[in-house]
């Protein structure tokens, strides 16, 4: 088994559809410029309320990716 070294970066994703969609949006956008994303961790969840209802979800995620050789 080889040793793994990961770089970790933190970003926020959002979606009016829910938490899972917010995570997907964050990872999808990050994968356009980051390569070798291997894992994620949701560290915060919050939302926006309009007229007494949840209008938008936001998540903070940490992404781990391996460095290029």
JOPEGI-V347206 format. One record per pair of residues at least 24 apart in sequence whose ideal C-beta (glycine too) atoms are under 8 Angstrom apart, sorted by the first residue. I is the first residue (numbers start at 1). GAP is how many residues later the second one is. D is the distance in whole Angstrom. If there is no record, write none. Layout:
i;gap;d
I;GAP;D
I;GAP;D
This chain:
i;gap;d
4;62;7
5;61;7
5;62;6
6;32;7
6;33;8
6;58;4
6;59;6
6;60;6
6;61;8
7;57;7
7;58;6
7;59;8
7;60;6
8;54;5
8;55;7
8;56;5
9;25;7
9;53;7
9;54;5
9;56;8
10;33;7
10;50;6
10;51;7
10;52;5
10;53;8
11;49;7
11;50;6
11;52;7
12;46;6
12;47;7
12;48;5
12;49;8
13;45;7
13;46;5
13;48;6
14;42;6
14;43;6
14;44;5
14;45;8
15;41;7
15;42;6
16;39;7
16;40;5
16;41;7
17;40;8
18;39;6
19;26;6
19;38;5
19;40;6
21;36;7
22;35;5
22;36;6
22;37;5
23;36;6
23;38;6
26;33;7
26;35;5
26;37;8
27;34;7
27;36;7
30;33;6
34;29;7
34;31;5
35;30;7
35;33;7
36;29;5
36;30;4
36;31;8
36;32;7
37;26;6
37;27;7
37;28;5
38;26;5
38;27;6
38;28;6
39;24;7
39;25;5
40;24;7
